[in-house]
Amino acid sequence: MPRKRRFYTVKEAAVELGLTESTIRSAIHNGKIEAHKIGARLNIIDHIEVERYRQERLGTQGWDKRRAPEYRPSRMAQWAKNYRARKKEKLLPG
């Protein structure tokens, strides 16, 4: 007997992945997650697609990526870090 496929709404997929709904909608819009449009405002996402996204995308951005040994901050990020350090020095009594 064939197995029933499990589908998620955008909200359910967001909860499953630990992301916000807007992040999921953005991923759908950018083609990173394949969704099926049901009606004017409802998208459904196959559970296989959610797992694929989890394997391929999660952990490639944010704090985990910055902790990687090969990570090098951008010039702007380095400037901001130095700026905050200078501001902190001025606020703290020496």
N, C-alpha and C positions, 0 to 999 in steps of 0.2 A: 504494500500500500504506500503511495507516495506521501512524503512528509509535507505538512503544511509549512509554507514560508512565513516567517515572522517579519512584520513591517513596523517601523517606528514613525511616529509623527516627529516634527522638528523638535518639539519640546521633549519628547521621550528620548530622542537621540542625544540631545544636549545633556540630559541628566545621565544617560548611560556613559557618555564620554567625559563628563565633568566639565563641560564648556557652557557658554551662554547660548541662548537661542540665536542671537544676532551673529555669533561666530559661525554657527551651523548654516544659517541663511547665507552668509557671506561665502562660505565654502561651496554651497550649492551654486550660487551665482557665478563664482569663479571657476566652476567645473571640477573642483577637488572632490566633491561628493556627488554621486549620481542620484537624483531623486525623481520620482514620478509625480506629476501634477495631477491631483484629484480635485476637480472643482476650481473655483477662482482663487481661493486662498489657502488651499491645503496641499502640502507636499508630503509624500510618504517615502521612507528610505528603507530599503531592504536590510535585514540584519547582517547579511554578508558584506554589504557596502559599509556599514558601520564598523565592522571588525577590520575590514581592509583599511579604512581611514585610521583606525586606532593603531594598527601595525605600521603604516607608512608615515603618518604625519605627527602623531602625538610624540612628544619628546624631542622634536626637531626644532622647537622654538622656546623662547623664554629662559627661565632660570636654569633648567637642566642643560641647555645648549651653552649658556655662558659659563657654566662650571666645567665644561669639557676642557681638557688640557690644550687643545689646539686653538681655542677661542682667542681672538684678538679684538678688543673693543674698537669701534670706529673712532675717528678723530674727534667727532662731536661728543661722543660718550666720554672720551678721555678728558676733553676740555671741561665738560660738566662736572666730572668727578673732581678735577683740580679746582674748579671754581667753588664748589661746595666746601672743599678743604680750606681754601683761603677765607671764605666767609666765616667758617667755624673758628679759625684762628683769631679773627678780629673780635668775635663775640666772647670768647673765653679769656678770662684774665690770665696773663702770663706769669 
